[in-house]
Amino acid sequence: MTMTRRQALRLLGLGATLSVAGCSLIGSTPPPRLLASSAPLPTPYTVPLPIPALAKPYRSDASADYYELVQRAAEVEILPGLRTPIWGYGGQFPGPTIRARAGRRTVVRVANGLGAPTVTHLHGGHTPPESDGYPTDLVQPGARRDYVFPLEQRAATLWYHDHRMDYTGPQVWRGLAGFFLVGDEEESALPLPSGERDVPLMICDRSFAADGTMPYPARDGGPGAREAFMGGVLGDVILVNGAPWPRLGVDRARYRLRLLNGSNARTYELALPPGGTLTQIGSDGGLLAAPRTLERVRLAPGERADVVVDFAAYRVGDHVELRNLLEEGAQARVMRFTVERDARDDSAIPKTLSRVEPLDPAKATVTRDFQFTSGDLHGHTGWMINGKPFDARRVDAKPRLGDIEIWRLTSDVAHPVHLHLAGFQVLSVGGERPSGPPEWKDTVELREAQTVEIITRFTGYRGRYVLHCHNLEHEDMAMMSTFEVV
């Protein structure tokens, strides 16, 4: 017998919430919606893969590096022959990549040259509250703000993006995102692929009007469009580092691919069919304890995975496609690698990558429940946590500095959940313990009518932070909660 969503929610302990006024957990909750392009689209695998520019500090001293990123409007060629207006850090999409070292203070001055307020968040950063990008800590047009990142954390593939309250979706859609790569001594000592064979890949989807613009219907589509696209905005063009279905020539050697799902609402299940192997070495929070050999890697919005692909398994002249197994047609294509030459390769994948300390559930001081559901928001349907829309004046949890806590996250429909400040480990998914050693995460995918338990330790800083859905349309429609470390 097929279980209904209502029955599943009751089994998960959500049945009582169905009686909350305005709460709609079944039937009327819309899924993400595709926005079709009207522009002529390029043939896949004809545009070269761009590598984002590397940011250079304007000043360094004994303890810190100082960068400046100017947010400004620009026109760039994304689709061949068309100019697309963007908002970008440095007028680029993606923004410049910052490479930093763990334990070395990095100060990023963000100057707002746009016509709207912004907020910048270092996604995955262990960051003091005044620099974390709380959604109401606005940088007004013409102003600037210094974000201070002590980086007391492990090496990891992080990213920075806009985090303005109610406007994260459209402002990231326009281009306000970039890589922030943290290294450390442990990672540097490993013989992993490096240099030109260490490739960051920001994967996202966008749609294009005939004039090359990237319309955003939830804001620009007229009456009712906000509700029509409240489930999330999907583009029909897959971009990698801002290029549509690009191609990259590679050596017959190992490459490290830093995969980032930078989409507003689309989930990817990435693979190299037929039969290609992805060796995962890292997750959101850095290196795994040991490598995992996989046929596919699933990434919800905001999630990252570092994988190694050994192109020595192919012949010179072979084409290797990176595809999304969750889609068909053009949206199933991501990018293509072409094996161009034999080459020397001194890299290797060690059997042991890192020591990952498991957090002990027996030492948790409290277990908290967070239910991610839809409901009535000022007369129209919005997204809630524990039946409440986001209110910056309200604090929903007060963990103590140094404490370990278990947070139980439950969904109605799919929600990628992101926790600021503190990395976490997944204790259970749907009541089952994950196999293998723990890994550090900062974003986890909740699938429909599912409960995921995470365990985390709050260290470093007191202050206010947020927990939220990283489907950006859900986030903008109030699916966010403030916690304060005390």
Sequence and secondary structure as in RCSB ss.txt:
>XXXX:A:sequence
MTMTRRQALRLLGLGATLSVAGCSLIGSTPPPRLLASSAPLPTPYTVPLPIPALAKPYRSDASADYYELVQRAAE
VEILPGLRTPIWGYGGQFPGPTIRARAGRRTVVRVANGLGAPTVTHLHGGHTPPESDGYPTDLVQPGARRDYVFP
LEQRAATLWYHDHRMDYTGPQVWRGLAGFFLVGDEEESALPLPSGERDVPLMICDRSFAADGTMPYPARDGGPGA
REAFMGGVLGDVILVNGAPWPRLGVDRARYRLRLLNGSNARTYELALPPGGTLTQIGSDGGLLAAPRTLERVRLA
PGERADVVVDFAAYRVGDHVELRNLLEEGAQARVMRFTVERDARDDSAIPKTLSRVEPLDPAKATVTRDFQFTSG
DLHGHTGWMINGKPFDARRVDAKPRLGDIEIWRLTSDVAHPVHLHLAGFQVLSVGGERPSGPPEWKDTVELREAQ
TVEIITRFTGYRGRYVLHCHNLEHEDMAMMSTFEVV
>XXXX:A:secstr
    HHHHHHHTT GGGGGSTT   SSS    EEE   S    TT SB     B   SEE SSEEEEEEEEEEEE
E SSTT  EEEEEETTBSSEEEEEEETTSEEEEEEEE SSS B EEEET    GGGS  TT  B TT EEEEEE 
  S  EEEEEEE  TTTHHHHHHTT EEEEEEE HHHHTS    GGGEEEEEEEEE   TTS    HHHHS TTH
HHHTTT EEESEEEETTEES EEEEEESEEEEEEEE  SS  EEEE TTT  EEEEEETTEEEEEEEEESEEEE 
TT EEEEEEEGGGS TT EEEEEETT  GGGGEEEEEEEEEE        S         GGG SEEEEEEEEEE
EETTEEEEEETTB   TT   B   TT EEEEEEEESS EEEEESS  EEEEEETTB  SSS   BSEEEE TT 
EEEEEEE  S  EEEEEEESSHHHHHTT EEEEEE 
